[in-house]
Amino acid sequence: MKVQIDYDLCMGDGNCSKVCPEVFEYDNDQMLARVTVSEVPAEYADRVRQAAEECAPGAIVVEE
């Protein structure tokens, strides 16, 4: 699984980094989250999907 953030849609609320801090890291200076892995480890896949579902603007793109 791969995950990306569409920064044209991201509102910068940081919910993704709260749901799965192992994959998303929030940058307080930029007020945006970033993906910290190239491939999502299997043990975090469900939480990445949850973060994508909870992302209000739909900025998290998951590739299964």
N, C-alpha and C positions, 0 to 999 in steps of 0.2 A: 504494500500500500504506500502511496505517495500522497502528500498533502501540500497545498499551496494556499497563500492568502492573496486575494485580489485586492490590492491596495486602493483601487478606484472605488471599491465598495466598503472597505473597512472603516468603521466609526471609531476605532481605538478604545473601546470600553474594556478590553483585556479579559473578557470572560473566558476565552479559549485558554489563556494561560492559567486560569484558576481551575478549569476542568481538567486540563492535562499539562501540567508544568514540565513534564518530561519531554514534551514535543514542542510546546509553544513557550516562548519567552517574551515577556512584556518589556519594552524599552520606554522607561518613563520620560526620557528626554524627547524622543520622537513621538511619544504617545501612540505607539503602534506595537503590535505583537509581531514576532517573526518565528519561522519554523527553524528548529535547531537540529533536525535530522534529515538525511536525504531519503531514507526509507523508514517508515514507521514500524518499530518493533511490534510483533504480534500481540504482546501483552498490553499494549496501549491502543490497539485498533478500536476497541469499543468506545473508549473515552474520546478519541479523535472524532469518531462518528457523532458522538454526543455533542462535542463542541461545535461541529458543523451544523447539526440540527438546531442548536441553541443560538447560533449566530444570526442575530436579527436581520442584518442586511444581506446575508448569504455570501459573505466574503471568503469563506473557507471552502476550498475545492478539494475533494477527496477523489483520488484515482485508485480504484481497487485492483 
